[in-house]
Amino acid sequence: AQKITQTQPGMFVQEKEAVTLDCTYDTSDQSYGLFWYKQPSSGEMIFLIYQGSYDEQNATEGRYSLNFQKARKSANLVISASQLGDSAMYFCAMREGPYNQGGKLIFGQGTELSVKP
Amino acid sequence: KAGVTQTPRYLIKTRGQQVTLSCSPISGHRSVSWYQQTPGQGLQFLFEYFSETQRNKGNFPGRFSGRQFSNSRSEMNVSTLELGDSALYLCASSLAHRVGLAEAFFGQGTRLTVV
């Protein structure tokens, strides 16, 4: 069965520093997608970044980058130059199901990030 | 472009009642998925609808049901509410018909409290 593991329940980072949030996954599918979402206390899930299993380059979106190591089945999120507004829960997720049909997302347990001024 | 809209934002219901939650996806998105988030179980997939058809279903009892209308708006219904149904219910929409286009965008959720 497909599974996402986030081993860091909580993390602290100093403002303006970079931080890496860990995510490992388990799947037997060759085609899959990996996502990172941010969930502030308001509850909304905010899409951050996506990496397809066949993408050769690591995904980047502004201050977010995804360190994709396929052989190790890891998809760590790197946030550069942390800001106070980055304090939130972060979820790693994997898309299960046919590649072109959306499918369902399997989520990890999340990492609570706190940015210190 | 409007995002995913979920209504209502908050609900308080009594055990044994039923509830209907609504989700309006991003314009043009045909896939709508529903998730339940609780502190104990985390985020769990309920079901996915695409073009008015249920395409995927999670491991939830039959009290949880849903449907999708021709305009892609979706509703989920929970009958005979239990205390354990108290949760944040999130809806996600995606285009889901182009290979490689896979982002799913979430609404703000409906926070259901069962008393």
Interface residues (C-beta under 8 A of the other chain):
Chain A: G33 F35 Y37 S42 G43 E44 M45 I46 F47 Y50 G52 F91 A93 R95 G97 Y99 N100 Q101 G102 G103 K104 L105 I106 F107 G108 Q109 G110
Chain B: S31 S33 Y35 G42 L43 F45 E48 F50 R55 N56 G58 L88 L90 A92 S94 L95 A96 H97 R98 V99 G100 A102 E103 A104 F105 F106 G107 Q108 G109 R111
